[in-house]
Amino acid sequence: MSQKLSKKLLGTMLALAMVITLLAACSGNNGNNKSNTAPVATKSSNGNNTAPVETAAPDYGDTGGLTLPLVDKPTTLTWMLVGEHEVNKLLVAQEIEKRTGIKVNFQTVSQSQFKDKLSVTLASGDLPDIFYALTIPELNELGAEDAVVAINDYADMLPNFSKLYLEENPWVVSSYGDENGKLYSWPVYEINRDVNHGFMYRKDVLDANSIEPWTNTESFYTALTKLKEIYPASYPYASKTGPAIFRDWAYGWGLGSTEYPIYYDEADGQWKNASTQALHKEQLDFMKKLYAEGLMDPEFITDTADSWTSKMTTDKSFVTWDWIGRLDMFHTQVKDVNPAYDLRYAFPVGPTGNIRSLAKIDASWGITVANNENSEAALKLLDYLTSPSGSELITLGVEGVNYEWDTNNKPVYPELANIEIIDIKVLSEKYGMWLEGSYLRPDHRSVYYNFTEREQEAQDMINNANRFEAIDPVLNFTGDEVSRISDLKVNIQTAAEEFNTKYVLDAKYGDTQWNDWLSQANSLGVNELLDIYNAAQARYNAAQ
């Protein structure tokens, strides 16, 4: 019997066994998220039987249609993910086993070593039951070799997966699946906050000098000019993101994209090269003006995080672009020497005045299940962790055990009362929550979404003004296309960043150099790259 035939036969046997199990379950199960309860006869003090007493099973909340426990016999799964410490004796691992009947052996590997460890593991052929961090093309290749399972083949036993990704968001399979419509990557649902990065300014400094925060590009320039006049030794705008500054600012010019410097033009439904658009030249001209007038730090391309921090926490620079967590981090860092320090979120610059919209669903993480005797149990576990009940466990904890609700309906952790800021790192270390590669549908009541006053101001500012760029379509490329994109895109992006930098820094650069760049970009294969993207877009459109 061939190996292929054996696998087919084994699959048939497993399916038959599953049907028998389901029939048996249906004959005496009410189908909700609680285990059945059976009358238990008890004896009185004189030894006589009394009326049966029902023992209620624990209610673990909304499982999305799954019945707990998930297995009918003891099952152990291995799950390889990022973690800096042992977690198998912590709350989450213990609670998963208690609720589902599945004992999970979390194989945690530090972030710095994870990639190498995963490569070694894959080479050995001894795959963990659940693992993550491969790209979609890599997963598709493993799927073609039957090393990992196609999740949508098991949709009938995965009610949460089916609801979110087959019924409500069917584009997920066409965008992240292989050419045969097989999806090997379990998506992550609504992990992103609405506003996570953007422009920031020293409110304490602007207030002290009666400078109004900007609302558009012109008033942004005016604010920087006034700061320079008052603090002539300063460079009002500082940056630490290196050449990424061109991408970060591009959303305000309508040219931003996760595929940058390629971007999707909603006006005509075509993918284009941002770095050769007239709007891109306008962006560069504006940055060039700021640099020439001493309004932008001359080290904006080379600044390190440390040197940038030094400038932004003194009177050397007052405006920047960064992650919103920096709003409070800088304040905490300098409050003892400068209690008035107040970094605040600001509107974007550029003609659209928009920021990047973060994806609501992302399957590029590559959380996947190995094809072995534990596949069905592993898939059911992932489906449970995608349910509201599982989401709460992984990202909030267990109410009444490790957290409670305060009067503002925020989670509080009594055991962590001595810790000033409880973030997801703290919860990971204490309870095994929020492990990278384990959260599939974060509960938005979690501390990750418990914004500080400054962070909430950022959310409200952009949401109330609706300053978001449209989300680009998620394209699905063939293996050959991925390889060609990699070759072309690296060269184009490197050349674009070099030109952008020279254009801003060199006073002699102008229209002549811009036209030379347009010719150079074409010679790098821009048209071929755009043909690949637009062919994939045509496939995407046809699948909708």
C-alpha positions as CSV (number, residue, x, y, z in Angstrom):
1,M,0.0,0.0,0.0
2,S,1.5,3.4,-1.0
3,Q,2.0,6.1,1.6
4,K,-0.5,8.3,-0.2
5,L,-3.1,5.6,-0.2
6,S,-2.4,4.9,3.4
7,K,-3.0,8.6,4.3
8,K,-6.3,8.5,2.3
9,L,-7.4,5.4,4.1
10,L,-6.4,6.8,7.5
11,G,-8.4,10.0,6.7
12,T,-11.4,8.0,5.8
13,M,-11.2,6.1,9.1
14,L,-10.8,9.3,11.1
15,A,-13.7,10.8,9.4
16,L,-15.8,7.7,10.1
17,A,-14.7,7.7,13.7
18,M,-15.7,11.4,13.9
19,V,-19.1,10.7,12.6
20,I,-19.7,7.9,15.1
21,T,-18.5,10.2,17.9
22,L,-20.8,13.0,16.7
23,L,-23.8,10.7,16.5
24,A,-23.1,9.4,20.0
25,A,-22.8,13.0,21.2
26,C,-26.0,14.1,19.5
27,S,-27.9,11.3,21.1
28,G,-27.5,12.8,24.5
29,N,-26.2,16.3,24.2
30,N,-28.1,19.6,24.2
31,G,-25.6,21.2,21.8
32,N,-24.8,24.2,23.9
33,N,-21.5,25.3,25.4
34,K,-22.0,23.4,28.6
35,S,-21.2,19.8,29.3
36,N,-24.2,17.6,30.0
37,T,-25.2,17.1,33.6
38,A,-26.3,13.7,34.9
39,P,-28.5,13.1,37.9
40,V,-26.5,11.8,40.8
41,A,-28.2,9.7,43.5
42,T,-27.2,10.5,47.0
43,K,-27.8,8.8,50.3
44,S,-29.4,10.3,53.4
45,S,-27.9,9.9,56.8
46,N,-29.9,6.7,57.3
47,G,-28.5,5.1,54.2
48,N,-31.6,5.5,52.0
49,N,-31.5,6.9,48.5
50,T,-32.7,10.5,48.2
51,A,-33.9,12.3,45.0
52,P,-31.2,12.7,42.3
53,V,-29.2,16.0,42.5
54,E,-27.9,17.5,39.3
55,T,-24.4,18.8,39.4
56,A,-24.1,21.8,37.1
57,A,-21.1,21.9,34.7
58,P,-19.0,25.1,34.6
59,D,-20.2,27.8,32.3
60,Y,-17.2,29.2,30.4
61,G,-19.2,31.7,28.4
62,D,-19.8,32.0,24.6
63,T,-17.9,29.2,22.8
64,G,-19.4,30.1,19.5
65,G,-21.1,26.7,19.2
66,L,-18.3,24.4,20.4
67,T,-19.1,21.9,23.2
68,L,-16.5,21.6,26.0
69,P,-14.5,19.6,26.6
70,L,-13.3,19.3,23.0
71,V,-12.0,15.8,23.2
72,D,-13.3,12.6,24.7
73,K,-9.9,11.2,25.8
74,P,-6.8,12.7,27.3
75,T,-4.9,14.6,24.5
76,T,-1.6,16.4,24.6
77,L,-0.5,18.9,21.9
78,T,2.7,20.7,21.3
79,W,2.6,24.4,20.4
80,M,5.7,26.2,19.4
81,L,5.6,30.0,19.7
82,V,7.5,33.1,21.0
83,G,8.0,33.4,24.7
84,E,10.8,34.4,27.0
85,H,10.0,31.9,29.8
86,E,8.3,28.6,30.7
87,V,4.5,28.9,30.8
88,N,3.2,25.4,31.1
89,K,2.5,25.7,34.8
90,L,0.9,29.1,34.5
91,L,-2.8,29.9,34.5
92,V,-3.5,29.8,30.7
93,A,-2.0,26.4,30.1
94,Q,-3.8,24.9,33.2
95,E,-7.1,26.5,32.3
96,I,-7.0,25.3,28.7
97,E,-6.6,21.7,29.9
98,K,-9.3,22.1,32.5
99,R,-11.8,23.5,29.9
100,T,-11.0,21.6,26.8
101,G,-9.4,18.3,28.0
102,I,-6.3,19.2,25.9
103,K,-3.0,19.5,27.7
104,V,-0.8,21.9,25.7
105,N,2.9,21.7,25.9
106,F,3.9,25.2,25.0
107,Q,7.4,25.2,23.5
108,T,8.4,28.8,24.1
109,V,11.4,30.2,22.3
110,S,12.9,33.7,22.7
111,Q,12.2,36.2,20.0
112,S,15.9,36.4,19.2
113,Q,16.2,32.6,18.6
114,F,12.8,31.8,17.3
115,K,13.6,32.0,13.6
116,D,16.6,29.8,13.8
117,K,14.8,27.3,16.0
118,L,11.9,27.1,13.7
119,S,14.2,26.4,10.7
120,V,15.9,23.6,12.6
121,T,12.5,22.1,13.6
122,L,11.2,22.3,10.0
123,A,14.3,20.6,8.7
124,S,14.0,17.8,11.2
125,G,10.5,16.9,9.9
126,D,9.2,16.6,13.4
127,L,6.7,19.4,13.4
128,P,4.9,20.7,16.5
129,D,1.1,20.2,16.4
130,I,0.7,24.0,16.2
131,F,3.3,26.5,15.2
132,Y,3.6,29.8,13.4
133,A,5.7,32.5,11.7
134,L,6.0,31.1,8.2
135,T,5.0,33.2,5.2
136,I,1.9,32.2,3.2
137,P,4.1,30.9,0.3
138,E,6.1,28.8,2.7
139,L,2.9,27.4,4.2
140,N,1.4,26.7,0.8
141,E,4.5,24.7,0.0
142,L,4.2,22.7,3.2
143,G,0.5,22.2,2.4
144,A,1.3,20.8,-1.0
145,E,3.5,18.3,0.7
146,D,0.7,17.3,3.1
147,A,2.8,18.5,6.1
148,V,0.1,20.9,7.3
149,V,-3.6,20.8,7.1
150,A,-6.0,22.9,5.0
151,I,-8.1,24.6,7.7
152,N,-11.1,25.1,5.5
153,D,-11.3,21.4,4.8
154,Y,-12.4,21.0,8.4
155,A,-14.9,23.9,8.5
156,D,-17.8,21.8,9.5
157,M,-16.3,21.2,12.9
158,L,-15.0,24.8,13.4
159,P,-18.0,27.1,14.0
160,N,-16.0,30.2,14.9
161,F,-13.6,29.9,11.9
162,S,-16.6,29.3,9.6
163,K,-18.5,32.3,10.9
164,L,-15.7,34.8,10.8
165,Y,-13.8,33.7,7.6
166,L,-16.2,31.8,5.4
167,E,-19.4,33.6,6.1
168,E,-18.6,37.1,7.1
169,N,-15.2,37.6,5.4
170,P,-15.0,35.1,2.5
171,W,-12.2,37.1,0.9
172,V,-9.8,35.7,3.5
173,V,-9.5,32.3,1.7
174,S,-8.9,33.9,-1.7
175,S,-6.4,36.3,-0.4
176,Y,-4.4,34.0,1.9
177,G,-5.1,30.5,0.5
178,D,-3.2,28.6,-2.2
179,E,-4.1,28.4,-5.9
180,N,-6.6,25.5,-5.1
181,G,-8.4,27.5,-2.5
182,K,-6.8,25.8,0.5
183,L,-6.1,27.9,3.5
184,Y,-3.2,26.8,5.7
185,S,-2.9,29.9,8.0
186,W,-5.3,30.5,10.8
187,P,-6.2,34.3,10.7
188,V,-5.9,36.7,13.6
189,Y,-9.1,38.7,14.1
190,E,-9.1,42.4,15.0
191,I,-5.7,42.6,16.8
192,N,-5.0,46.1,15.7
193,R,-6.0,49.3,17.4
194,D,-7.4,52.0,15.2
195,V,-4.5,54.4,15.8
196,N,-1.1,53.1,16.6
197,H,1.4,55.5,15.0
198,G,1.5,59.1,13.9
199,F,2.8,62.6,14.3
200,M,3.4,63.9,17.9
201,Y,4.3,67.3,19.4
202,R,5.4,68.8,22.6
203,K,2.2,70.3,23.9
204,D,3.9,71.9,26.9
205,V,6.3,73.8,24.5
206,L,3.6,74.9,22.1
207,D,1.3,76.0,24.9
208,A,4.1,78.0,26.6
209,N,4.7,79.9,23.3
210,S,1.0,80.3,22.3
211,I,1.5,78.1,19.2
212,E,-1.6,76.4,17.9
213,P,-1.3,72.7,17.0
214,W,-1.5,72.2,13.2
215,T,-4.5,71.0,11.3
216,N,-3.0,70.8,7.8
217,T,0.4,70.9,6.0
218,E,0.5,74.7,5.9
219,S,-0.1,75.2,9.6
220,F,2.4,72.4,10.3
221,Y,5.0,74.4,8.5
222,T,3.9,77.6,10.4
223,A,4.3,75.8,13.8
224,L,7.8,74.5,12.9
225,T,8.8,78.0,11.8
226,K,7.7,79.6,15.0
227,L,9.5,77.0,17.1
228,K,12.7,77.6,15.1
229,E,12.4,81.4,15.7
230,I,11.9,80.9,19.5
231,Y,14.6,78.1,19.7
232,P,17.1,78.9,17.0
233,A,19.5,76.2,18.1
234,S,16.8,73.6,17.7
235,Y,15.7,71.5,14.8
236,P,11.9,71.3,15.5
237,Y,11.3,68.0,13.7
238,A,13.3,64.9,14.5
239,S,13.0,61.3,13.3
240,K,14.4,57.9,14.2
241,T,12.9,55.7,11.4
242,G,15.6,56.3,8.8
243,P,14.5,55.9,5.2
244,A,11.1,54.7,6.4
245,I,10.1,58.3,6.9
246,F,9.2,58.5,3.3
247,R,6.8,55.6,3.7
248,D,5.4,56.9,7.0
249,W,4.6,60.4,5.6
250,A,3.3,58.9,2.3
251,Y,-0.2,58.1,3.7
252,G,-0.8,61.8,4.1
253,W,-0.1,62.2,0.4
254,G,-2.4,59.3,-0.6
255,L,0.6,57.1,-1.6
256,G,1.0,54.9,1.5
257,S,0.8,51.1,1.5
258,T,2.0,48.0,3.2
259,E,3.5,47.2,-0.2
260,Y,5.3,50.5,-0.4
261,P,6.7,51.8,-2.6
262,I,4.0,50.1,-4.6
263,Y,0.6,51.4,-3.7
264,Y,-3.1,50.8,-4.7
265,D,-4.8,53.7,-6.4
266,E,-8.5,53.4,-5.5
267,A,-9.5,56.0,-8.1
268,D,-8.8,53.6,-11.0
269,G,-8.3,50.3,-9.2
270,Q,-4.6,49.9,-10.3
271,W,-1.4,49.4,-8.4
272,K,1.3,52.0,-9.1
273,N,4.8,53.0,-8.1
274,A,4.5,55.7,-5.4
275,S,8.1,56.9,-5.8
276,T,7.5,58.1,-9.4
277,Q,4.2,59.9,-8.8
278,A,3.9,63.7,-9.0
279,L,2.5,63.7,-5.4
280,H,5.6,62.0,-4.2
281,K,7.7,64.8,-5.7
282,E,5.5,67.3,-3.8
283,Q,6.2,65.3,-0.6
284,L,9.9,65.4,-1.2
285,D,9.8,69.1,-2.1
286,F,8.1,69.9,1.2
287,M,10.6,67.8,3.2
288,K,13.4,69.5,1.2
289,K,12.1,72.9,2.3
290,L,11.9,71.9,5.9
291,Y,15.5,70.6,5.8
292,A,16.8,73.7,4.0
293,E,15.3,76.0,6.6
294,G,16.6,74.1,9.5
295,L,13.2,72.9,10.5
296,M,14.1,69.2,10.2
297,D,17.0,67.6,12.0
298,P,19.8,67.1,9.5
299,E,20.4,63.6,11.0
300,F,16.8,62.5,10.2
301,I,18.0,59.6,8.1
302,T,20.8,58.4,10.5
303,D,19.5,59.2,14.0
304,T,19.6,56.3,16.4
305,A,16.8,55.7,18.9
306,D,19.1,57.0,21.7
307,S,20.1,60.3,20.0
308,W,16.5,60.8,18.9
309,T,15.3,60.3,22.4
310,S,17.8,62.8,23.7
311,K,16.6,65.4,21.3
312,M,12.9,64.8,21.9
313,T,13.2,64.9,25.7
314,T,15.1,68.2,25.7
315,D,14.8,71.5,23.9
316,K,16.5,70.3,20.7
317,S,13.4,68.9,18.9
318,F,9.7,69.1,19.5
319,V,7.9,67.2,16.8
320,T,8.2,63.7,15.6
321,W,6.5,60.5,14.2
322,D,6.3,57.4,16.3
323,W,4.2,54.7,18.1
324,I,1.5,56.1,20.4
325,G,3.0,54.3,23.5
326,R,5.8,56.9,23.3
327,L,3.4,59.6,24.4
328,D,3.5,58.3,28.0
329,M,6.9,56.6,27.9
330,F,8.7,59.9,27.3
331,H,6.6,61.6,30.0
332,T,7.5,58.8,32.5
333,Q,11.2,59.0,31.5
334,V,11.6,62.8,32.2
335,K,8.8,63.7,34.6
336,D,11.2,63.9,37.6
337,V,13.4,66.6,35.9
338,N,10.6,68.1,33.7
339,P,7.2,67.4,35.3
340,A,5.5,69.7,32.7
341,Y,6.7,67.5,29.8
342,D,3.6,66.6,27.7
343,L,3.9,64.8,24.3
344,R,0.6,64.7,22.4
345,Y,-0.8,63.2,19.2
346,A,-1.3,65.4,16.2
347,F,-3.0,65.4,12.8
348,P,-1.0,64.0,9.8
349,V,0.4,66.3,7.1
350,G,-0.1,66.1,3.4
351,P,-3.0,66.8,1.1
352,T,-5.2,63.9,2.3
353,G,-4.3,64.4,6.0
354,N,-4.8,60.7,6.6
355,I,-3.1,57.9,8.5
356,R,-2.7,54.3,7.6
357,S,-5.7,52.0,8.3
358,L,-4.7,48.9,10.1
359,A,-6.0,45.5,8.9
360,K,-9.0,44.0,10.8
361,I,-8.0,40.5,9.8
362,D,-4.5,39.2,9.2
363,A,-3.5,35.7,8.2
364,S,0.1,36.5,7.3
365,W,1.2,35.4,10.8
366,G,1.1,31.8,9.6
367,I,-0.5,30.1,12.6
368,T,-0.8,26.6,11.3
369,V,-1.6,22.9,12.3
370,A,0.6,20.0,11.4
371,N,-0.9,17.1,9.5
372,N,-0.9,14.2,12.1
373,E,-3.1,12.3,14.5
374,N,-3.6,15.4,16.6
375,S,-4.8,17.7,13.7
376,E,-8.5,17.7,14.6
377,A,-7.9,18.4,18.3
378,A,-5.5,21.2,17.4
379,L,-7.9,22.8,15.0
380,K,-10.7,22.6,17.6
381,L,-8.5,24.2,20.1
382,L,-7.7,27.1,17.8
383,D,-11.4,27.4,17.1
384,Y,-12.1,27.6,20.8
385,L,-9.4,30.3,21.3
386,T,-11.2,32.2,18.5
387,S,-14.5,32.2,20.4
388,P,-15.4,34.9,22.8
389,S,-14.7,32.5,25.7
390,G,-11.2,31.6,24.4
391,S,-10.5,35.1,23.5
392,E,-11.2,36.2,27.1
393,L,-9.0,33.5,28.5
394,I,-5.9,34.3,26.4
395,T,-6.1,38.1,26.6
396,L,-8.1,38.9,29.8
397,G,-7.7,35.8,32.0
398,V,-10.2,34.2,34.2
399,E,-12.7,36.5,36.0
400,G,-12.7,36.0,39.7
401,V,-9.4,34.1,39.5
402,N,-6.8,36.4,38.3
403,Y,-8.8,39.6,37.4
404,E,-11.9,41.5,38.4
405,W,-13.7,44.5,37.0
406,D,-13.3,48.0,38.5
407,T,-16.0,50.6,38.7
408,N,-15.0,51.9,35.2
409,N,-15.4,48.4,33.7
410,K,-11.7,48.0,33.3
411,P,-9.9,44.7,34.3
412,V,-7.8,44.9,37.4
413,Y,-5.3,42.2,38.6
414,P,-5.2,42.0,42.4
415,E,-2.0,39.9,42.4
416,L,-0.3,42.7,40.4
417,A,-1.4,45.6,42.6
418,N,2.2,46.6,43.2
419,I,3.0,47.0,39.5
420,E,2.5,50.6,38.2
421,I,1.7,49.7,34.6
422,I,0.2,46.3,33.8
423,D,0.8,45.6,30.1
424,I,0.7,42.5,28.0
425,K,4.3,41.6,28.8
426,V,3.5,41.5,32.5
427,L,0.4,39.3,31.9
428,S,2.5,37.0,29.7
429,E,5.1,36.5,32.4
430,K,2.7,36.1,35.2
431,Y,-0.1,34.1,33.6
432,G,1.0,32.9,30.2
433,M,-1.4,35.3,28.5
434,W,-0.7,37.2,25.3
435,L,2.0,34.9,24.1
436,E,3.0,35.9,20.5
437,G,1.5,33.3,18.2
438,S,-1.3,32.3,20.6
439,Y,-3.9,35.1,20.5
440,L,-6.4,34.7,17.6
441,R,-9.1,37.1,18.6
442,P,-8.1,39.5,21.3
443,D,-10.7,40.7,23.7
444,H,-10.9,44.5,23.3
445,R,-11.6,44.9,27.0
446,S,-8.0,43.8,27.6
447,V,-5.3,46.1,28.9
448,Y,-3.9,46.3,25.4
449,Y,-6.9,48.4,24.5
450,N,-7.0,50.2,27.9
451,F,-5.6,53.5,26.6
452,T,-4.0,56.2,28.7
453,E,-5.5,59.6,28.5
454,R,-3.0,60.6,25.8
455,E,-3.5,57.4,23.8
456,Q,-7.3,57.8,24.0
457,E,-7.0,61.3,22.7
458,A,-5.2,60.0,19.7
459,Q,-7.9,57.4,19.0
460,D,-10.6,60.0,19.3
461,M,-8.8,62.6,17.2
462,I,-8.5,60.4,14.1
463,N,-11.7,58.5,14.5
464,N,-13.8,61.6,15.0
465,A,-12.3,63.3,12.0
466,N,-12.3,60.0,10.0
467,R,-8.7,60.5,8.9
468,F,-8.0,57.0,7.6
469,E,-6.7,55.9,4.2
470,A,-8.6,53.1,2.6
471,I,-7.2,49.6,3.3
472,D,-5.6,48.0,0.2
473,P,-6.8,44.7,-1.2
474,V,-4.8,41.7,0.1
475,L,-3.4,40.1,-3.0
476,N,-2.5,36.5,-3.4
477,F,0.7,35.8,-5.4
478,T,1.8,32.6,-7.0
479,G,5.2,31.1,-6.0
480,D,6.8,32.4,-9.2
481,E,5.4,35.8,-8.7
482,V,6.6,36.0,-5.1
483,S,10.1,35.1,-6.2
484,R,10.1,37.8,-9.0
485,I,8.6,40.4,-6.7
486,S,11.3,39.8,-4.2
487,D,14.0,40.4,-6.8
488,L,12.4,43.5,-8.3
489,K,11.1,45.2,-5.2
490,V,14.3,45.2,-3.3
491,N,16.2,46.9,-6.1
492,I,13.4,49.4,-6.7
493,Q,13.0,50.3,-3.0
494,T,16.7,50.6,-2.3
495,A,17.1,52.9,-5.3
496,A,14.1,55.0,-4.4
497,E,15.3,55.5,-0.8
498,E,18.7,56.6,-2.1
499,F,17.2,59.0,-4.5
500,N,14.7,60.4,-1.9
501,T,17.5,61.0,0.6
502,K,19.7,62.8,-2.0
503,Y,16.8,64.9,-3.2
504,V,16.0,66.2,0.3
505,L,19.6,66.7,1.4
506,D,21.3,68.0,-1.8
507,A,20.4,71.6,-2.6
508,K,21.3,71.0,-6.3
509,Y,18.6,68.3,-6.7
510,G,15.5,69.5,-8.6
511,D,13.5,68.9,-11.7
512,T,16.4,67.6,-13.8
513,Q,17.3,65.0,-11.2
514,W,13.7,64.1,-10.7
515,N,13.3,63.3,-14.5
516,D,16.5,61.3,-14.4
517,W,15.1,59.3,-11.5
518,L,11.9,58.5,-13.5
519,S,14.0,57.1,-16.3
520,Q,16.2,55.1,-13.8
521,A,13.1,53.7,-12.1
522,N,11.7,52.4,-15.4
523,S,15.0,50.6,-16.1
524,L,14.8,48.8,-12.7
525,G,11.7,46.9,-13.8
526,V,8.9,49.0,-12.3
527,N,6.5,48.1,-15.2
528,E,7.1,44.4,-14.8
529,L,6.5,44.7,-11.1
530,L,3.3,46.6,-11.6
531,D,2.1,44.0,-14.2
532,I,2.5,41.3,-11.5
533,Y,0.5,43.3,-9.0
534,N,-2.2,44.2,-11.4
535,A,-2.5,40.6,-12.6
536,A,-3.0,39.5,-9.0
537,Q,-5.5,42.3,-8.5
538,A,-7.5,41.1,-11.5
539,R,-7.6,37.6,-9.9
540,Y,-8.7,39.2,-6.6
541,N,-11.5,41.1,-8.4
542,A,-12.7,38.0,-10.1
543,A,-12.9,36.1,-6.8
544,Q,-15.1,38.7,-5.1
